[in-house]
Amino acid sequence: MNVSVIIPVTGKGKRFGEEVPKQFYELAGQPIILHTVKNIITSPLISGGVIVCGAGI
C-alpha cells in the first residue's frame, strides 16, 4: 500500500506570538518543521509526500 502525506507549511504563526513563524521556531536545536519531516520520512508506513508552502515563507 502506498501512503503519501501533504505537509502544509504556509502559516505565519501570528497567534504563536514569536517573530519567527511557528514551523521555523527551534525546538531542541532544530526547526519544528524538521522534526515533522524526519518523523515522516523515517516511517515505514509513508511512501512519499509533498511540503506545501506559501510565497514568502
mmCIF file as gemmi writes it, N, C-alpha and C atoms, coordinates in Angstrom:
data_model
loop_
_atom_site.group_PDB
_atom_site.id
_atom_site.type_symbol
_atom_site.label_atom_id
_atom_site.label_alt_id
_atom_site.label_comp_id
_atom_site.label_asym_id
_atom_site.label_entity_id
_atom_site.label_seq_id
_atom_site.pdbx_PDB_ins_code
_atom_site.Cartn_x
_atom_site.Cartn_y
_atom_site.Cartn_z
_atom_site.occupancy
_atom_site.B_iso_or_equiv
_atom_site.pdbx_formal_charge
_atom_site.auth_seq_id
_atom_site.auth_asym_id
_atom_site.pdbx_PDB_model_num
ATOM 1 N N . MET Axp A 1 ? 0.85 -1.182 0 1 0 ? 1 A 1
ATOM 2 C CA . MET Axp A 1 ? 0 0 0 1 0 ? 1 A 1
ATOM 3 C C . MET Axp A 1 ? 0.894 1.243 0 1 0 ? 1 A 1
ATOM 4 N N . ASN Axp A 2 ? 0.566 2.198 -0.855 1 0 ? 2 A 1
ATOM 5 C CA . ASN Axp A 2 ? 1.287 3.466 -0.902 1 0 ? 2 A 1
ATOM 6 C C . ASN Axp A 2 ? 0.522 4.523 -0.118 1 0 ? 2 A 1
ATOM 7 N N . VAL Axp A 3 ? 1.234 5.172 0.797 1 0 ? 3 A 1
ATOM 8 C CA . VAL Axp A 3 ? 0.644 6.248 1.588 1 0 ? 3 A 1
ATOM 9 C C . VAL Axp A 3 ? 1.518 7.487 1.406 1 0 ? 3 A 1
ATOM 10 N N . SER Axp A 4 ? 0.903 8.566 1.002 1 0 ? 4 A 1
ATOM 11 C CA . SER Axp A 4 ? 1.617 9.833 0.839 1 0 ? 4 A 1
ATOM 12 C C . SER Axp A 4 ? 1.046 10.859 1.804 1 0 ? 4 A 1
ATOM 13 N N . VAL Axp A 5 ? 1.858 11.833 2.149 1 0 ? 5 A 1
ATOM 14 C CA . VAL Axp A 5 ? 1.426 12.884 3.071 1 0 ? 5 A 1
ATOM 15 C C . VAL Axp A 5 ? 1.588 14.252 2.41 1 0 ? 5 A 1
ATOM 16 N N . ILE Axp A 6 ? 0.795 15.184 2.877 1 0 ? 6 A 1
ATOM 17 C CA . ILE Axp A 6 ? 0.92 16.583 2.484 1 0 ? 6 A 1
ATOM 18 C C . ILE Axp A 6 ? 1.192 17.357 3.766 1 0 ? 6 A 1
ATOM 19 N N . ILE Axp A 7 ? 2.298 18.077 3.79 1 0 ? 7 A 1
ATOM 20 C CA . ILE Axp A 7 ? 2.662 18.869 4.966 1 0 ? 7 A 1
ATOM 21 C C . ILE Axp A 7 ? 2.486 20.341 4.61 1 0 ? 7 A 1
ATOM 22 N N . PRO Axp A 8 ? 1.434 20.976 5.13 1 0 ? 8 A 1
ATOM 23 C CA . PRO Axp A 8 ? 1.25 22.403 4.852 1 0 ? 8 A 1
ATOM 24 C C . PRO Axp A 8 ? 2.151 23.247 5.76 1 0 ? 8 A 1
ATOM 25 N N . VAL Axp A 9 ? 2.943 24.112 5.155 1 0 ? 9 A 1
ATOM 26 C CA . VAL Axp A 9 ? 3.861 24.987 5.888 1 0 ? 9 A 1
ATOM 27 C C . VAL Axp A 9 ? 3.607 26.4 5.399 1 0 ? 9 A 1
ATOM 28 N N . THR Axp A 10 ? 2.388 26.856 5.548 1 0 ? 10 A 1
ATOM 29 C CA . THR Axp A 10 ? 2.017 28.129 4.934 1 0 ? 10 A 1
ATOM 30 C C . THR Axp A 10 ? 1.745 29.245 5.932 1 0 ? 10 A 1
ATOM 31 N N . GLY Axp A 11 ? 1.552 28.919 7.192 1 0 ? 11 A 1
ATOM 32 C CA . GLY Axp A 11 ? 1.179 29.94 8.155 1 0 ? 11 A 1
ATOM 33 C C . GLY Axp A 11 ? 2.327 30.835 8.565 1 0 ? 11 A 1
ATOM 34 N N . LYS Axp A 12 ? 1.98 31.991 9.022 1 0 ? 12 A 1
ATOM 35 C CA . LYS Axp A 12 ? 2.973 32.931 9.531 1 0 ? 12 A 1
ATOM 36 C C . LYS Axp A 12 ? 3.097 32.838 11.055 1 0 ? 12 A 1
ATOM 37 N N . GLY Axp A 13 ? 2.206 32.105 11.703 1 0 ? 13 A 1
ATOM 38 C CA . GLY Axp A 13 ? 2.289 31.878 13.144 1 0 ? 13 A 1
ATOM 39 C C . GLY Axp A 13 ? 2.02 33.106 13.982 1 0 ? 13 A 1
ATOM 40 N N . LYS Axp A 14 ? 1.154 33.988 13.539 1 0 ? 14 A 1
ATOM 41 C CA . LYS Axp A 14 ? 0.881 35.226 14.28 1 0 ? 14 A 1
ATOM 42 C C . LYS Axp A 14 ? 0.358 34.944 15.693 1 0 ? 14 A 1
ATOM 43 N N . ARG Axp A 15 ? -0.518 33.963 15.83 1 0 ? 15 A 1
ATOM 44 C CA . ARG Axp A 15 ? -1.049 33.629 17.168 1 0 ? 15 A 1
ATOM 45 C C . ARG Axp A 15 ? 0.004 32.983 18.048 1 0 ? 15 A 1
ATOM 46 N N . PHE Axp A 16 ? 1.057 32.464 17.444 1 0 ? 16 A 1
ATOM 47 C CA . PHE Axp A 16 ? 2.145 31.824 18.179 1 0 ? 16 A 1
ATOM 48 C C . PHE Axp A 16 ? 2.888 32.85 19.029 1 0 ? 16 A 1
ATOM 49 N N . GLY Axp A 17 ? 2.898 34.099 18.59 1 0 ? 17 A 1
ATOM 50 C CA . GLY Axp A 17 ? 3.466 35.177 19.391 1 0 ? 17 A 1
ATOM 51 C C . GLY Axp A 17 ? 4.98 35.33 19.307 1 0 ? 17 A 1
ATOM 52 N N . GLU Axp A 18 ? 5.601 34.717 18.336 1 0 ? 18 A 1
ATOM 53 C CA . GLU Axp A 18 ? 7.048 34.848 18.159 1 0 ? 18 A 1
ATOM 54 C C . GLU Axp A 18 ? 7.326 35.573 16.846 1 0 ? 18 A 1
ATOM 55 N N . GLU Axp A 19 ? 8.55 36.065 16.693 1 0 ? 19 A 1
ATOM 56 C CA . GLU Axp A 19 ? 8.916 36.755 15.457 1 0 ? 19 A 1
ATOM 57 C C . GLU Axp A 19 ? 9.128 35.786 14.306 1 0 ? 19 A 1
ATOM 58 N N . VAL Axp A 20 ? 9.503 34.576 14.637 1 0 ? 20 A 1
ATOM 59 C CA . VAL Axp A 20 ? 9.761 33.539 13.632 1 0 ? 20 A 1
ATOM 60 C C . VAL Axp A 20 ? 8.481 32.725 13.438 1 0 ? 20 A 1
ATOM 61 N N . PRO Axp A 21 ? 8.087 32.408 12.202 1 0 ? 21 A 1
ATOM 62 C CA . PRO Axp A 21 ? 6.92 31.547 12.002 1 0 ? 21 A 1
ATOM 63 C C . PRO Axp A 21 ? 7.086 30.226 12.757 1 0 ? 21 A 1
ATOM 64 N N . LYS Axp A 22 ? 5.985 29.72 13.25 1 0 ? 22 A 1
ATOM 65 C CA . LYS Axp A 22 ? 5.988 28.537 14.112 1 0 ? 22 A 1
ATOM 66 C C . LYS Axp A 22 ? 6.781 27.366 13.531 1 0 ? 22 A 1
ATOM 67 N N . GLN Axp A 23 ? 6.647 27.101 12.247 1 0 ? 23 A 1
ATOM 68 C CA . GLN Axp A 23 ? 7.315 25.949 11.646 1 0 ? 23 A 1
ATOM 69 C C . GLN Axp A 23 ? 8.84 26.081 11.658 1 0 ? 23 A 1
ATOM 70 N N . PHE Axp A 24 ? 9.348 27.304 11.781 1 0 ? 24 A 1
ATOM 71 C CA . PHE Axp A 24 ? 10.793 27.522 11.801 1 0 ? 24 A 1
ATOM 72 C C . PHE Axp A 24 ? 11.329 27.783 13.205 1 0 ? 24 A 1
ATOM 73 N N . TYR Axp A 25 ? 10.44 27.82 14.191 1 0 ? 25 A 1
ATOM 74 C CA . TYR Axp A 25 ? 10.854 28.008 15.581 1 0 ? 25 A 1
ATOM 75 C C . TYR Axp A 25 ? 11.657 26.788 16.012 1 0 ? 25 A 1
ATOM 76 N N . GLU Axp A 26 ? 12.728 27.002 16.736 1 0 ? 26 A 1
ATOM 77 C CA . GLU Axp A 26 ? 13.583 25.878 17.112 1 0 ? 26 A 1
ATOM 78 C C . GLU Axp A 26 ? 13.103 25.18 18.373 1 0 ? 26 A 1
ATOM 79 N N . LEU Axp A 27 ? 13.108 23.886 18.294 1 0 ? 27 A 1
ATOM 80 C CA . LEU Axp A 27 ? 12.766 23.008 19.407 1 0 ? 27 A 1
ATOM 81 C C . LEU Axp A 27 ? 13.9 21.994 19.507 1 0 ? 27 A 1
ATOM 82 N N . ALA Axp A 28 ? 14.564 21.944 20.641 1 0 ? 28 A 1
ATOM 83 C CA . ALA Axp A 28 ? 15.71 21.045 20.844 1 0 ? 28 A 1
ATOM 84 C C . ALA Axp A 28 ? 16.781 21.273 19.775 1 0 ? 28 A 1
ATOM 85 N N . GLY Axp A 29 ? 16.986 22.537 19.388 1 0 ? 29 A 1
ATOM 86 C CA . GLY Axp A 29 ? 18.055 22.889 18.464 1 0 ? 29 A 1
ATOM 87 C C . GLY Axp A 29 ? 17.748 22.725 16.991 1 0 ? 29 A 1
ATOM 88 N N . GLN Axp A 30 ? 16.509 22.343 16.65 1 0 ? 30 A 1
ATOM 89 C CA . GLN Axp A 30 ? 16.132 22.178 15.244 1 0 ? 30 A 1
ATOM 90 C C . GLN Axp A 30 ? 14.758 22.79 15.006 1 0 ? 30 A 1
ATOM 91 N N . PRO Axp A 31 ? 14.529 23.309 13.78 1 0 ? 31 A 1
ATOM 92 C CA . PRO Axp A 31 ? 13.204 23.866 13.472 1 0 ? 31 A 1
ATOM 93 C C . PRO Axp A 31 ? 12.113 22.799 13.608 1 0 ? 31 A 1
ATOM 94 N N . ILE Axp A 32 ? 10.95 23.202 14.053 1 0 ? 32 A 1
ATOM 95 C CA . ILE Axp A 32 ? 9.827 22.283 14.24 1 0 ? 32 A 1
ATOM 96 C C . ILE Axp A 32 ? 9.521 21.524 12.951 1 0 ? 32 A 1
ATOM 97 N N . ILE Axp A 33 ? 9.59 22.181 11.807 1 0 ? 33 A 1
ATOM 98 C CA . ILE Axp A 33 ? 9.3 21.509 10.543 1 0 ? 33 A 1
ATOM 99 C C . ILE Axp A 33 ? 10.26 20.35 10.299 1 0 ? 33 A 1
ATOM 100 N N . LEU Axp A 34 ? 11.509 20.49 10.725 1 0 ? 34 A 1
ATOM 101 C CA . LEU Axp A 34 ? 12.478 19.41 10.545 1 0 ? 34 A 1
ATOM 102 C C . LEU Axp A 34 ? 12.102 18.192 11.389 1 0 ? 34 A 1
ATOM 103 N N . HIS Axp A 35 ? 11.638 18.425 12.611 1 0 ? 35 A 1
ATOM 104 C CA . HIS Axp A 35 ? 11.162 17.313 13.447 1 0 ? 35 A 1
ATOM 105 C C . HIS Axp A 35 ? 10.022 16.577 12.735 1 0 ? 35 A 1
ATOM 106 N N . THR Axp A 36 ? 9.108 17.343 12.172 1 0 ? 36 A 1
ATOM 107 C CA . THR Axp A 36 ? 7.965 16.759 11.467 1 0 ? 36 A 1
ATOM 108 C C . THR Axp A 36 ? 8.417 15.925 10.278 1 0 ? 36 A 1
ATOM 109 N N . VAL Axp A 37 ? 9.259 16.509 9.44 1 0 ? 37 A 1
ATOM 110 C CA . VAL Axp A 37 ? 9.707 15.82 8.229 1 0 ? 37 A 1
ATOM 111 C C . VAL Axp A 37 ? 10.511 14.569 8.58 1 0 ? 37 A 1
ATOM 112 N N . LYS Axp A 38 ? 11.385 14.657 9.564 1 0 ? 38 A 1
ATOM 113 C CA . LYS Axp A 38 ? 12.187 13.483 9.946 1 0 ? 38 A 1
ATOM 114 C C . LYS Axp A 38 ? 11.307 12.332 10.416 1 0 ? 38 A 1
ATOM 115 N N . ASN Axp A 39 ? 10.273 12.64 11.17 1 0 ? 39 A 1
ATOM 116 C CA . ASN Axp A 39 ? 9.368 11.585 11.631 1 0 ? 39 A 1
ATOM 117 C C . ASN Axp A 39 ? 8.614 10.942 10.478 1 0 ? 39 A 1
ATOM 118 N N . ILE Axp A 40 ? 8.271 11.731 9.491 1 0 ? 40 A 1
ATOM 119 C CA . ILE Axp A 40 ? 7.527 11.195 8.349 1 0 ? 40 A 1
ATOM 120 C C . ILE Axp A 40 ? 8.429 10.37 7.436 1 0 ? 40 A 1
ATOM 121 N N . ILE Axp A 41 ? 9.614 10.878 7.109 1 0 ? 41 A 1
ATOM 122 C CA . ILE Axp A 41 ? 10.462 10.148 6.158 1 0 ? 41 A 1
ATOM 123 C C . ILE Axp A 41 ? 11.076 8.884 6.758 1 0 ? 41 A 1
ATOM 124 N N . THR Axp A 42 ? 11.117 8.79 8.071 1 0 ? 42 A 1
ATOM 125 C CA . THR Axp A 42 ? 11.648 7.574 8.679 1 0 ? 42 A 1
ATOM 126 C C . THR Axp A 42 ? 10.562 6.547 8.968 1 0 ? 42 A 1
ATOM 127 N N . SER Axp A 43 ? 9.313 6.901 8.729 1 0 ? 43 A 1
ATOM 128 C CA . SER Axp A 43 ? 8.216 5.956 8.958 1 0 ? 43 A 1
ATOM 129 C C . SER Axp A 43 ? 8.136 4.949 7.82 1 0 ? 43 A 1
ATOM 130 N N . PRO Axp A 44 ? 8.092 3.669 8.148 1 0 ? 44 A 1
ATOM 131 C CA . PRO Axp A 44 ? 7.949 2.662 7.104 1 0 ? 44 A 1
ATOM 132 C C . PRO Axp A 44 ? 6.556 2.664 6.468 1 0 ? 44 A 1
ATOM 133 N N . LEU Axp A 45 ? 5.625 3.39 7.053 1 0 ? 45 A 1
ATOM 134 C CA . LEU Axp A 45 ? 4.257 3.44 6.545 1 0 ? 45 A 1
ATOM 135 C C . LEU Axp A 45 ? 4.065 4.473 5.437 1 0 ? 45 A 1
ATOM 136 N N . ILE Axp A 46 ? 4.997 5.426 5.343 1 0 ? 46 A 1
ATOM 137 C CA . ILE Axp A 46 ? 4.861 6.527 4.396 1 0 ? 46 A 1
ATOM 138 C C . ILE Axp A 46 ? 5.769 6.281 3.192 1 0 ? 46 A 1
ATOM 139 N N . SER Axp A 47 ? 5.2 6.375 1.985 1 0 ? 47 A 1
ATOM 140 C CA . SER Axp A 47 ? 5.996 6.124 0.78 1 0 ? 47 A 1
ATOM 141 C C . SER Axp A 47 ? 6.351 7.407 0.019 1 0 ? 47 A 1
ATOM 142 N N . GLY Axp A 48 ? 5.737 8.518 0.352 1 0 ? 48 A 1
ATOM 143 C CA . GLY Axp A 48 ? 6.031 9.758 -0.343 1 0 ? 48 A 1
ATOM 144 C C . GLY Axp A 48 ? 5.304 10.922 0.279 1 0 ? 48 A 1
ATOM 145 N N . GLY Axp A 49 ? 5.617 12.109 -0.201 1 0 ? 49 A 1
ATOM 146 C CA . GLY Axp A 49 ? 4.938 13.271 0.332 1 0 ? 49 A 1
ATOM 147 C C . GLY Axp A 49 ? 5.342 14.551 -0.36 1 0 ? 49 A 1
ATOM 148 N N . VAL Axp A 50 ? 4.647 15.598 0.025 1 0 ? 50 A 1
ATOM 149 C CA . VAL Axp A 50 ? 4.866 16.923 -0.535 1 0 ? 50 A 1
ATOM 150 C C . VAL Axp A 50 ? 4.81 17.935 0.596 1 0 ? 50 A 1
ATOM 151 N N . ILE Axp A 51 ? 5.725 18.894 0.569 1 0 ? 51 A 1
ATOM 152 C CA . ILE Axp A 51 ? 5.682 20.015 1.505 1 0 ? 51 A 1
ATOM 153 C C . ILE Axp A 51 ? 5.148 21.204 0.717 1 0 ? 51 A 1
ATOM 154 N N . VAL Axp A 52 ? 4.063 21.802 1.209 1 0 ? 52 A 1
ATOM 155 C CA . VAL Axp A 52 ? 3.424 22.933 0.532 1 0 ? 52 A 1
ATOM 156 C C . VAL Axp A 52 ? 3.672 24.184 1.346 1 0 ? 52 A 1
ATOM 157 N N . CYS Axp A 53 ? 4.261 25.198 0.697 1 0 ? 53 A 1
ATOM 158 C CA . CYS Axp A 53 ? 4.497 26.458 1.414 1 0 ? 53 A 1
ATOM 159 C C . CYS Axp A 53 ? 4.009 27.613 0.553 1 0 ? 53 A 1
ATOM 160 N N . GLY Axp A 54 ? 3.648 28.677 1.232 1 0 ? 54 A 1
ATOM 161 C CA . GLY Axp A 54 ? 3.159 29.854 0.542 1 0 ? 54 A 1
ATOM 162 C C . GLY Axp A 54 ? 4.301 30.763 0.13 1 0 ? 54 A 1
ATOM 163 N N . ALA Axp A 55 ? 4.014 31.72 -0.705 1 0 ? 55 A 1
ATOM 164 C CA . ALA Axp A 55 ? 5.013 32.696 -1.135 1 0 ? 55 A 1
ATOM 165 C C . ALA Axp A 55 ? 5.528 33.483 0.079 1 0 ? 55 A 1
ATOM 166 N N . GLY Axp A 56 ? 6.811 33.685 0.128 1 0 ? 56 A 1
ATOM 167 C CA . GLY Axp A 56 ? 7.394 34.459 1.209 1 0 ? 56 A 1
ATOM 168 C C . GLY Axp A 56 ? 7.694 33.659 2.458 1 0 ? 56 A 1
ATOM 169 N N . ILE Axp A 57 ? 7.495 32.369 2.419 1 0 ? 57 A 1
ATOM 170 C CA . ILE Axp A 57 ? 7.795 31.518 3.587 1 0 ? 57 A 1
ATOM 171 C C . ILE Axp A 57 ? 9.175 30.953 3.43 1 0 ? 57 A 1
